[in-house]
């Protein structure tokens, strides 16, 4: 498995500038090889990671699951 390290703030700022979602970028990275994407803060400390699947179909399953879990967490805050 290939490891990719990303500075989270820079990555999300770039997404805003390009008006793209992280899922669009992840889909472009799929090449049949599983990759672990590690997100770091500006101090190079671990924030979270995501294992990029080998297929776009699995990526979109992950996207739906993420959206559901995120919505549940947000609803729990109210």
C-alpha positions, 0 to 999 in steps of 0.5 A: 500500500502506498502512503500519501501525506497531505497538509490538511489546511493547504489541501482544503484551501486548494479544493476551495480555489478549484471548486472541487470536492475531495471526493473528485480528487480522490476519484482521480487518484484511483489507479487500482493500487490501494493508498493510505492518505494521511492528513496532517495539521500545520505542525505536521501532527496526525489529524486523520487518515483515509484508505483510498479504495481501488475502485471508484464504486467503492469510493462512492460507497465511502462517500455516502457512508461519510455523508450519513455519519457526518449528518448524524454527528451534526444532528447530535450537536443540536 
